[in-house]
Amino acid sequence: MSVGVLCIHGFSGGPYEVEPFTAYLREHTDWLIEEPTLSGHGDELHMEGFTAKHWLMDAELAYRALAKKVDEIMVIGFSMGGIIALYLAKRYKVKKLVLLSAAAKYISPKQLVKDFTMLATEAYHRNLMNNELFLRYRHKFNHVPLAATIEFMKLVRMVQPYYKDICIPVFIVQGKMDGIVPYRTAQFLYDTLTTADKNLYFSDNGKHHICHSEGCEKWFPQVFHFLQTP
């Protein structure tokens, strides 16, 4: 039986956000892994004019294309991609779900303050251009329109009623140091999803970009085992 994995990236991001984990899967399997780039997203952001409906349709089209090539599909979603993954699971035949830093709720002000205090310290010591967090977000600060952010919030609200209808196996991974999605969001999702087969893993040092954070060597194998298990 052929297996496909559809990986959905986050808001204002791109496939690079999940690349470490998809590389791990490619190394250990022969699964067909697809990583579509949502409209307006990617390495160069051009988000003006795109809406939640565009992003959901992008994901649906990617699912349908993959479904023509494989017998079963598992979906991995990062941040906003996690919400889109839940949307797909409600509407299509999905065998399993992996939710990484899923943005069911967003912005943890306390952690953001910590992160940007760190950036200010780096700037003071003239080392800002060597700071990974700054480099990752610098481009976004100037290229994400307010309208797109509103569409992101609209998408989250749109999908929330679906949580109670998810009955397939789910694995949730969340970093406790996440400055975008409050880490308690993962517990909220775990409690709200009605599936009996659900797993929750907290990474003590994980930040929002969980696939690029410390501790991946611990949860990568656990999620892989979950995906492999019949």
Secondary structure, DSSP 8 states (H G I E B T S, - for coil): --EEEEEE--TT--GGGTHHHHHHHHHH---EEE----TT-SSS---TT--HHHHHHHHHHHHHHHHTT-SEEEEEEETHHHHHHHHHHHHS--SEEEEES--SS---HHHHHHHHHHHHHHHHTT-GGG-HHHHHHHHHHHH--HHHHHHHHHHHHHHGGGGGG--S-EEEEEETT-SSS-THHHHHHHHH---SSEEEEEETT--SSGGGSTTHHHHHHHHHHHHH--
